[in-house]
């Protein structure tokens, strides 16, 4: 079957198709109110028959619902005395010394928080039984409250979720039900409860969206990217909607890791700059995962790629604050109307408008020439801001780009320097439609000398969907001192956990022989709250590795017992084989030179295809300043840098003299 990777972004929806002719790419403007419309439009424009199509999709439906607070009416069921658990949380405050923090709406209104029996102790023994009277009262309350979804979170459900299953079986029909023992069977009743509530709150929305998409693509095999970087069949997605919150960004990191390996670059510092936001992350061979992610202020303890997101993108709006300081973002012009230069009615100045005024973005070559940018509209939007600032439009545009760069450089330091990693040991890798315009400036700000603008950088998240392996990441708490466990005991528990992932993939039609399982365990010093993930190497070797990793991460090790907290397994099937050799677009160059602000002489303008053919290796690089264009992204090769294309079509950048 033909395989199609799709990434739904805030501004554009991207497509990467693998068929017998090779790799084809496409973009259409997103339709945020109904994301499936842009997908169906793009598939129609590509001339594809859905019945002969395998689709791997990065969806923003779950993310947008959480960010906008637009989940369905959801009831929360827990043990007696714990109805306000999600409201109280960890009693953490965003600003420690703010004595009058603004009130925050509780995740579940008090009238929808219900209490019942079925309470366990920490050792799994029964404290309070779940009675028939409890189930009858619970059912009556839910019939009266009429929620659309129910989240069930009982204490210590990771030890035994039998009571949760009994409650789910007794509920009125037609409800979407999420059980904590199924969603996230790990210790931490608050984090487990939030994950279960989020899953129930957005699950029906995800299910309805996927139903609409499937109805529009009859016969297609549809899979969705999970936040941890594996694809899951759409039919199994709605029950685990909370695992889709970083669906699109995860595709970008999978794609970056894929092209990085092709380029011989295992250690990457990535930034994905789209129209609305920028995501930054570290890749060391593979994307790093975290169980401490947050979205809209809520902890999300399911495994997801470890990244930091800021509201700075090509569509970020520039304005002055009350004191006259220049601000860029987080508000975005989005897809409709978009930046002023799109000619769709936008009047606010954006980063894209600023790059166009500076000459780094070519109006005749945007989207391969299919969408001509309106220079006059950009001049008008930036000019109005410049007049208030008492500057020329060009000077204001420089300021807009400089502020956006500082936002992104700060984010890159958060994910690297603040984590104990030196950016100079990595290759700065840019993708997203706007990333290449800023890559040299960001590398200089971080003291880096090497950068990579991947082939198909403008649609790399969609490419990542194609090469993501089908899989599952599973966790389960198994508390105990590591010294009291034997290798055989741990391996038996890991094998039992892996069996769940294997069964799920077999249900998708995967053969057991093609599946692989990677085992890891989460460890901490006794008395600590946070854990470190280590690959399983046996008790003794893993404990030794934990001490070394703790010292590298935090600067010290402790003479304390090591505690095993969670077992973790990643089960995957083989990813789609994709050959990108010669994938650099061979389209002819636009006009050969352009005027760029701040550069005295005209600078050369080349297509990536021309660069690949005429500057094919490091021995014959292109010296900056220069503009390199492909169908869906532009790279600004700044003065002091040189670049060349490798055999895959990746644009390799190095600082002169480095």
Buried (B, 14 or more C-beta within 10 A) or exposed (E): EBBBBBBBBBBBBBBBBBBEEEBEBBBBBBBBEEBBBBBBBBBEEBEBEBEEBBBBBBBBBBBBBBEEEEBBBBBBBBBEEBBEBBBEBEEEEEEEEEEEEEEEEBBBBEEBBBBBBBBBEEEEEEEBEBEEEBBEBBBEBBEEBEBBBBBBBBBBBBBBBBBBBBBBEBBEEEBBBBBBBBBBBBBBBBBBBBBBBBBBBBBBBBBEBBEBBBEBBEEBBBBBBBBBBBBBBBBBBBBBBBBBBBBBBBBBBBBBBBBBBBBEBBBBBBBBBBBBBBBBBBBEEBBBBBBEBEBEEBBBBBBBBBBBBBBBBBBBBBBEEEEEEBBBBBBBBBBBBBBBBBBBEBEBBBBBBBBBBBBBBBBEBBBBBEBBBBBEBBBBBBBBBBEEBEBBBBBBBBBBBBBBBBBBBBBBBEBBEEEEBEBBEBBBBBBBBBBBBBBBBBBBBBEBBBBBBBBBBBBBBBBBBBBBBBBBBBBBBBEEEBEEBEBEEBBEBBEEBBBEBBEBBEEBEBEEEEBEBBBBBBBBBEEBEEBBBBEBBEBEEBBBBBBEBBEEEEEEBBEEEBBBBBBBBBBBBEBBEBEBEBBBBEBEBBEEEBEBBEBEEBBBBBBBBBBBEEBBEEEEBBBBBBBBBBBBBBBBBBBBBBBBBBBBBBBBBBBEEE
